[in-house]
Amino acid sequence: MKAWRFHEFGMENLVLEEVESPPVGAGEVRIRMRAASLNYRDLLMVKGRYNPRMRRPLIPCSDGVGEVVEVGAGVQRVQVGDRVAGCFAPEWQAGDPESATIRQTLGGPRDGTLCEEMVLPAYGVVTVPAHLTDEEAATLPCAALTAWSAMFTMGNLRAGDTVLVQGSGGVSVFALAFARMAGARVVATTSSADKEARLRELGADHVINYREVEAWGRAAKEWTGGRGVDQVIEVGGAGTLEQSLVAVRTGGHVSLIGILAGVAEPLKLTSILMRNVRVQGILVGHREGFEAMNRAIDAHGYRPEVDRVFAFAEADAAFAHLASGRHVGKVCVRIGDG
C-alpha cells in the first residue's frame, strides 16, 4: 500500500512511499481509508516539535475514516462494509485514562491515518454518522471530540451558558457548533475581518478582533454584562491563558487544549484560586464520548466545516495550508476514490 511517512523530522522529509500492509489478527479489523483530516498536532509531529524522541519512520495524522474490508477472529462490534473512524487513543474506552492508555495514540507513536489501509483493534473504532461525507466524517476523532469532551464530558455545559472560543481552527469551530446545538451563546476571538464575518455566519453571537482589542478578555466579560463567560475553549495556551482567566466567570471552567500561543508564560495563580476557577486539561476523549457525540451529530444533522480538501498525492500541500493559518474549520485529504 501507499502511505505518507517521514524518516527524519521536517516537512521536506514527508514522502509518499510503498509500505507493507499489516496483517489482521484476532480482534482486529482492516480499514481501507477514504479520507484523513489534519490537526495542529500532526504538523508539530512532522516537524519534531511534539516529541523530538518520537520513533521513526512514522505515518502521521490521527484522524481519518474508511471502510472495513476485513475482520479478524472474534470481531462482533463491526462488520465488513461498515464505515468507521479510529479512536485517537484506541485503548481508552471510557472513564479516566491510564498513563499507558494515552501513550498509544494514532499519528504518534502508533502509525496514523495518512495511508491507504490501516489495521486497528475492533474496540478502537466507531461507526460514523451516515449523512456525512468521508471528509466530514474524517474530522471527528480529535477536533470534534476534544470540543465535545471539554464542554460536555468535563464542562457540564447547559442551555443558556456562554462559551468563549478562540480563533477559527477545528476545535474552536466544533465548539461553536456544539454550543449552539446545546442552546448556549458563543463569543469568539479572531484576527481578521474576513474570519469575523465567517464566524458570525457559523453562529457566533459576538466576535472580538484580538489584534484591535488587546484586552479581549475584559471585552468578553463586558459583553456578558460583567458576569464573565461560563466556559473558555483555550487553544492558545500560555500566551492567551491570562486573558481567558479575565474572561471567565467566578466558578467557571477553562478547558486547556492547545499551545498555539506558547507553552510557558508567567501567570498569577490568584485569579484561579480566589475565583474558584477550574482549569482542566483536555486530551481528546474516550470511545464512549465519541459515540455519544456521534449520536448528537446524527440527531441534529450537523455537518462539520471543511475548509479545503486535497488529493492524496498532495498531502504535503495540505500540511502547508494548515501551517499558513488561513483555514476556517478543517483541512482534509481524500484517499483513493472514496
C-alpha positions in Angstrom: 0.0 0.0 0.0 1.0 3.7 -0.3 1.5 5.8 2.8 3.0 9.2 3.7 5.9 8.8 6.1 8.8 10.7 7.5 12.1 9.1 8.4 13.6 12.3 9.7 11.8 15.4 11.1 11.0 18.3 8.8 8.2 19.0 6.3 10.8 18.4 3.5 11.1 14.8 4.7 7.5 13.9 4.4 7.3 11.5 1.4 4.8 9.2 -0.2 6.1 5.6 -0.4 5.2 2.0 -0.7 4.9 0.2 2.7 3.8 -3.3 3.6 0.2 -3.6 4.6 -0.1 -5.0 8.1 -1.8 -8.4 8.7 -5.1 -8.7 10.6 -5.1 -10.6 13.8 -7.8 -11.8 16.2 -10.0 -8.9 17.4 -8.7 -6.6 14.7 -10.2 -5.0 11.5 -8.6 -3.9 8.3 -9.8 -0.4 7.1 -9.5 0.9 3.5 -9.0 4.5 4.2 -11.1 7.1 2.4 -10.1 10.4 4.0 -7.9 11.9 6.6 -8.1 15.2 8.5 -5.1 17.3 9.7 -4.6 18.7 13.2 -2.0 21.1 14.5 -0.6 18.2 16.5 0.2 16.4 13.2 2.2 19.4 12.0 4.2 19.6 15.2 4.8 15.8 15.0 6.3 16.0 11.5 8.4 19.0 12.4 9.7 17.2 15.5 8.3 19.8 17.9 5.8 17.5 19.5 8.1 14.8 20.7 11.7 15.0 19.5 12.2 11.4 20.6 9.3 10.1 18.6 10.2 6.8 16.8 10.6 7.0 13.0 9.7 6.2 10.3 6.1 7.3 11.2 2.8 7.6 9.2 1.3 10.9 10.5 -2.2 12.0 11.3 -4.6 10.8 13.9 -7.9 11.5 12.2 -9.4 9.5 9.4 -12.3 7.4 8.1 -12.6 4.3 6.0 -14.5 1.2 5.1 -14.0 -2.1 7.0 -12.8 -4.6 4.4 -11.6 -7.5 6.7 -12.3 -8.6 10.2 -10.3 -10.9 12.4 -11.5 -13.8 14.6 -13.9 -12.9 17.3 -14.9 -9.4 16.0 -18.6 -8.6 16.6 -18.7 -4.8 17.1 -18.3 -4.0 13.4 -18.6 -5.9 10.1 -17.3 -5.7 6.6 -18.8 -2.7 4.8 -19.1 -0.5 7.9 -17.7 3.0 7.6 -15.6 3.7 10.7 -13.2 6.1 12.3 -10.4 5.1 14.6 -10.2 6.5 18.1 -7.3 8.8 18.8 -6.4 6.6 21.8 -7.8 3.2 20.8 -7.3 1.6 24.2 -9.2 4.4 26.1 -12.8 3.1 26.2 -14.4 5.2 29.0 -13.7 7.0 32.3 -10.4 8.3 33.4 -7.4 7.2 31.2 -4.4 5.3 32.4 -0.9 6.5 31.6 -0.2 3.6 29.3 -3.5 4.1 27.5 -2.9 7.6 26.4 0.6 6.9 25.3 -0.6 4.7 22.4 -2.2 7.3 20.2 -2.7 7.3 16.4 -0.3 9.5 14.4 2.4 9.0 17.0 3.6 6.8 18.5 1.3 4.4 16.5 1.2 4.9 12.8 -1.6 7.2 11.7 -4.2 7.6 9.1 -2.4 9.1 6.1 -2.2 5.8 4.3 -4.4 3.5 2.1 -5.0 0.9 4.7 -5.0 0.6 8.5 -5.3 -2.3 10.9 -6.9 -1.4 14.3 -8.4 -3.3 17.2 -12.2 -3.5 16.7 -12.8 -1.9 20.1 -10.8 1.1 18.9 -13.1 2.1 16.1 -16.6 3.7 15.9 -19.1 3.9 13.1 -19.7 7.4 11.8 -23.0 9.3 11.0 -24.3 8.2 7.6 -25.2 11.7 6.4 -21.6 12.9 6.5 -19.2 12.8 3.5 -16.0 10.9 4.1 -14.1 14.2 4.5 -16.6 15.5 7.0 -16.5 12.2 9.0 -12.7 12.3 9.0 -12.7 15.5 11.1 -14.4 13.9 14.1 -11.9 11.8 16.0 -9.8 14.6 17.5 -11.0 18.2 16.9 -14.7 17.4 17.3 -14.3 15.0 20.3 -11.9 17.5 22.0 -14.6 20.2 21.8 -17.3 17.7 23.0 -15.2 16.5 25.9 -14.3 20.0 27.0 -17.9 21.3 27.1 -20.0 18.2 28.0 -17.9 15.4 29.4 -15.8 17.8 31.6 -17.6 21.1 31.4 -21.2 20.2 32.1 -22.4 22.8 29.5 -26.1 23.8 29.9 -28.5 25.7 27.8 -28.2 29.5 28.4 -24.5 29.3 29.2 -21.9 31.4 27.4 -18.8 29.9 25.8 -15.7 31.7 24.6 -13.9 30.1 21.6 -10.5 31.2 20.3 -9.9 31.6 16.6 -11.3 29.6 13.7 -9.4 26.3 13.8 -11.0 22.9 14.0 -11.6 22.6 17.8 -12.9 26.2 18.1 -15.3 25.8 15.1 -16.6 22.5 16.5 -17.1 24.1 20.0 -19.0 26.9 18.4 -21.3 24.5 16.6 -21.9 22.2 19.6 -22.5 25.1 21.9 -25.2 26.4 19.6 -26.7 23.0 19.3 -27.0 22.9 23.2 -28.6 26.3 23.4 -25.6 28.2 24.6 -24.3 31.6 23.5 -20.9 32.0 21.9 -18.3 34.8 21.9 -15.4 34.2 19.5 -12.0 35.8 19.0 -10.2 36.2 15.7 -7.5 38.3 14.0 -9.2 39.3 10.7 -12.4 40.9 9.4 -12.9 38.0 6.9 -12.8 35.4 9.7 -15.0 37.6 11.9 -17.7 37.5 9.2 -17.3 33.8 8.7 -17.6 33.1 12.5 -20.8 35.1 12.6 -22.1 33.1 9.7 -21.3 29.9 11.7 -23.4 31.2 14.6 -21.1 33.2 16.9 -23.2 35.8 18.8 -20.3 38.2 19.3 -16.8 38.3 17.8 -13.8 40.2 19.1 -10.7 41.0 16.9 -7.8 40.5 19.3 -5.5 42.5 17.1 -7.7 45.5 17.6 -8.7 44.8 21.2 -5.7 43.7 23.2 -7.7 43.3 26.4 -10.1 40.9 24.7 -10.7 39.0 28.0 -12.2 42.1 29.5 -14.2 42.8 26.4 -15.7 39.4 26.5 -16.6 39.8 30.2 -18.2 43.2 29.5 -20.3 41.6 26.7 -21.8 39.2 29.3 -22.8 42.2 31.5 -19.8 41.8 33.7 -20.6 38.3 34.9 -18.0 36.5 32.7 -18.3 33.5 30.3 -19.1 30.1 31.7 -16.5 28.2 29.7 -13.4 29.0 27.7 -12.1 26.8 25.0 -8.4 27.6 25.5 -6.4 26.7 22.4 -3.7 29.3 22.6 -2.0 28.0 25.7 0.3 30.1 27.8 0.1 33.2 25.6 -3.6 33.6 25.9 -4.5 32.0 29.3 -4.2 35.2 31.2 -6.9 36.8 29.1 -9.0 33.7 29.3 -8.9 34.0 33.1 -10.1 37.6 32.9 -13.0 36.5 30.6 -14.2 33.5 32.7 -16.8 34.0 35.5 -16.2 33.1 39.1 -16.6 29.4 39.4 -16.2 29.0 35.6 -14.4 26.4 33.5 -11.3 26.8 31.3 -10.5 23.9 29.1 -6.8 23.9 28.3 -6.5 22.3 24.9 -3.8 23.8 22.7 -0.4 25.6 22.7 -0.7 27.8 19.6 0.5 30.8 21.6 3.2 29.1 23.6 3.8 26.6 26.4 5.3 28.8 29.1 4.4 32.3 30.5 4.4 33.9 33.9 0.9 33.6 35.5 -0.8 34.9 38.6 -2.4 32.0 40.3 -4.6 34.2 42.4 -7.0 34.7 39.5 -7.7 30.9 39.6 -7.6 30.4 43.4 -9.6 33.4 44.6 -12.3 33.0 42.0 -12.7 29.2 42.2 -12.0 28.7 38.5 -11.4 25.2 37.2 -8.6 24.8 34.6 -8.9 21.4 33.0 -6.5 19.8 30.6 -8.3 18.0 27.7 -6.6 15.2 25.8 -9.3 14.5 23.1 -11.6 11.9 24.8 -12.6 8.2 25.1 -14.6 5.9 22.8 -17.8 6.3 24.9 -17.7 10.1 24.4 -17.0 9.6 20.7 -20.1 7.5 20.3 -22.2 10.0 22.4 -21.0 12.8 20.2 -21.9 10.9 17.0 -25.4 10.4 18.3 -25.8 14.1 18.8 -24.4 14.9 15.4 -26.8 12.4 13.8 -29.8 13.8 15.7 -29.1 17.4 14.7 -28.0 16.5 11.1 -24.9 18.6 11.8 -22.2 18.8 9.1 -18.6 19.8 10.1 -17.0 22.8 8.5 -14.4 21.6 5.9 -12.1 24.4 4.7 -10.4 22.6 1.8 -9.9 19.0 0.5 -6.5 17.9 -1.0 -5.8 14.8 -3.1 -3.8 12.1 -1.5 -0.8 12.9 -3.7 -1.0 16.5 -2.4 -0.9 15.7 1.3 2.3 17.8 1.8 0.4 20.8 0.3 -2.4 20.1 2.8 0.2 20.5 5.7 1.4 23.7 4.2 -2.1 25.1 4.0 -2.7 24.2 7.7 0.6 25.8 8.6 -0.5 29.1 6.9 -3.3 29.6 9.3 -5.7 30.7 6.5 -8.2 28.0 7.1 -11.6 28.1 8.8 -12.5 24.7 10.0 -10.7 21.5 8.9 -8.2 20.7 6.3 -8.7 17.2 4.7 -7.0 14.8 2.4 -9.1 12.4 0.1 -7.6 8.9 -0.1 -8.4 6.7 -3.0 -11.6 7.1 -5.0 -13.8 7.4 -1.8 
